[in-house]
Amino acid sequence: MGMHGGKGEGGSHDKILRFLCSLGVKRIRMHPLYHKADPLSHLAIGAAIEVQRLKGPGLLESIYECRFMRELELRSIAAVNQRLVRIE
């Protein structure tokens, strides 16, 4: 059983599409980056779950953040944290 509970990629996506079709929705427009973002979000969520599973509850957020960045690194996922965002 894999990270997605044994279901194939897009299993929940297919269920959503079938549900929308049953409501009479004829056309669904996905964001142009959906097909890139969806697999990345699954990988990131999987990494976060692994950190929580290994470290357990009750730690400081900064510890989880550090371990999450390390888990992403171990999975060869490039990431940056705490980016400065200018608000004008």
N, C-alpha and C positions, 0 to 999 in steps of 0.2 A: 504494500500500500504506500503510495507516494504522498507528497506534501498536500495533495488536493483530495485526500480521503479516498483514493482509488478511482476517482472519476477522471475522465479524459479532460484535456485542456478545453476550456470553454463550456464545460458542462452546465454551470449556472447561467452562462450567457445564453445557451440554447434554450434553457427553460424560460428565461425572460422573453426571448424572441417568440417562443410558442405562445406564451401568455398574452403578449401584445397582439399577436396575430388573432388570437381568440377574441380579443376586444374589437377587432376590425381595423387595427392600425395597418395601413398599407405600406408605408415606407418609413424606415428608420435611418436617420443620418447620424453617423458616429463622428466624433471629433477626429480630424485628420491624423492626430498622433495617438489615437486610441490603441491601435495594434502594436505600437511600441511601448506605450505606458502600461497597458494591462499586464503583460508578462513581467515587467519590472516591478510593478506593485505586488505581484504574487511573490517574487523573490524577496523584496524588502519585508513584507509581512512575515514570510517564513523565517527570515533572519531575526526579526523582533521576537517571534514566538520562541525561537531557539534560545535566545538570550534569557527570556523570562523563565523558560523551562530549566535552564542551567543555574541561574542565579536566584530564582525564587522571588517572592515579594518582599517589600519593606526596605529596599535600598534607596539611596539618594538618586534623584534623576540623573545627576552627572555621571554616576557609576554606570547606569543603564546606557546612557549615551555613549560612553567610552567603549563599553562592551559591544554595543550595536555597531559602532564604526569598525571595530575589530572583526566582528562577524561578517560584515560586508566585505572587508578586505580579504578574509579567508575564502570567501565565495567569489573573489575576483570581480567585485562590483565597485566601480569607482564612485566615490561619494565625498561630499564636503559637509561639514556641519557648522552651525552658528554663523552663517553668512551675514554680513552687514547689509542691511537694506536701507537705502536713503529714502526718507519721506519728506517731501517738500510741501 
